[in-house]
Amino acid sequence: MRHNACTLNLATLLDHRATLHPDREAVVFQSTRLTYGQLNALASRVAHGLRSLGIEPGDHVALS
């Protein structure tokens, strides 16, 4: 897979991996296990929540 350096970002990579392998584990931390599909769905919820607050693409946001 080749990407233009301008379009290569975490969201693009996660979406691609979730499309190819939605049931594979993406995160394992102690007893928590998330598949790429689950992680992508959670990331989308965060993104939509930020958009509902008026955050636009290109705005800087700190998450902790």
N, C-alpha and C positions, 0 to 999 in steps of 0.2 A: 504494500500500500504506500503510495507516494502522496504527499500533501504539500501544498504551497506553504511556505513558512508562515505566511500571514493567517492561514486558516487552521493551523495546527494548535489546538488548545485542549485543555482537560475535558471540556464539555464535548468536543468533537470526538476525542479518543474514547471517552466513556460511552457515548451514544453508539459509536461503531462497534465496540466490544459487546455492548448489550444486544445489539442487533445480531451479531454473529453467534454469541454464546450467552444467552440470557440466564441460563441455569447454572453456569459455572460460578464458583465462589470468587468474589472480588475482594472481600474484606473478611478477615478472621481476627478477632480480638477477644481473648478470653472465651467466654461462652457465646459471644455474638458472632453470627455468620450471616453475611449478606451476599446475595448473588449479584451479578452485573445488572440483571433486570431490576432487582429491588433497589440497588444503589442508584441506578439511572432514574427510577421513579421518584426516589427521595430527592435527588438533585433537582429534578423538574419541579417538585413542590416548592423547594427553596427558591428557585428562579422565578416561579410564578408569584410567590409571596413578595419577593423583592420588587417585581414589576408592579404589583398592586400598590406598593408604597411609593411608586413614582421613580424608582431606580431605572435608569436607561442603560442600554448597552454602551460600554465605554466609561461609565461611572465607576469610581473606585469604592469598594466596599471591603470592610474588614470583618471577618468571621472568626469567632473563637468558640 
